[in-house]
C-alpha cells in the first residue's frame, strides 16, 4: 500500500478561497476511491449540487453551514456529513477559522458524475 506524504501533494485548482489537495488521484494506482483534504476560508464553499455516489465530509476544524436537501445545519469539528447519492447539498465556511475537511467518495473521480444545481463546477472540472 502506498504511503502518501501530504506535504508533497500538488494543489488542485478548485475555487477562490477554497484550497484542495487530492490524497488519492485517478491513474496513480493508489485506490479506486477518492480522498481529498481542503482548507476553506470564511465565506467560501460549494454551491448546491449532487453526486451519483455517496459522499462523506469529515470536518476536522472550523464550522460549515451545510444545506442538505431543504434543511440547513451548522456542522463543526469532529463531525461527519454522510450525503446519500442524489441528495442536493452545498456548504459555506462560517467559522472564525478556516474549515479543514476531508472529502471521501467510493469512486476515483466523482466529479464526472456530479450535477450542479447552482453555480459552476470547480475550476479543475470546467470544460
QUIRAMO-V771759 format. One record per backbone hydrogen bond with DSSP energy under -1.0 kcal/mol. NH is the residue of the N-H (numbers start at 1). CO is the residue of the C=O. E is the energy in kcal/mol with one decimal. If there is no record, write none. Layout:
NH_CO_E, NH_CO_E
//
This chain:
8_5_-2.1, 9_6_-1.1, 12_20_-3.1, 15_18_-1.4, 18_15_-2.1, 19_39_-2.7, 21_37_-2.8, 23_35_-2.0, 24_35_-1.8, 28_25_-2.0, 34_105_-2.5, 36_103_-2.2, 37_21_-2.7, 38_101_-2.5, 39_19_-2.3, 40_99_-3.1, 41_17_-2.7, 43_93_-3.2, 44_41_-2.3, 46_91_-2.1, 49_89_-2.3, 50_115_-2.1, 52_113_-1.6, 55_83_-2.0, 56_104_-2.3, 57_81_-2.3, 58_102_-2.8, 59_79_-2.9, 60_100_-3.0, 61_100_-1.4, 64_75_-2.9, 65_92_-3.1, 66_73_-3.3, 67_90_-3.0, 68_71_-2.5, 69_88_-3.1, 71_68_-2.2, 73_66_-2.7, 75_64_-3.0, 78_59_-2.1, 81_57_-2.9, 83_55_-3.3, 86_51_-3.1, 87_84_-1.8, 89_49_-2.7, 90_67_-1.6, 91_46_-1.9, 92_65_-1.9, 93_44_-3.0, 94_63_-2.5, 95_63_-1.1, 99_40_-2.5, 100_61_-2.2, 101_38_-2.2, 102_58_-2.1, 103_36_-2.3, 104_56_-2.9, 105_34_-2.3, 112_109_-1.5, 113_110_-1.8, 115_50_-2.5, 117_48_-2.0, 118_48_-1.9, 123_14_-3.0, 124_13_-1.1, 125_122_-2.2, 126_123_-1.4
//
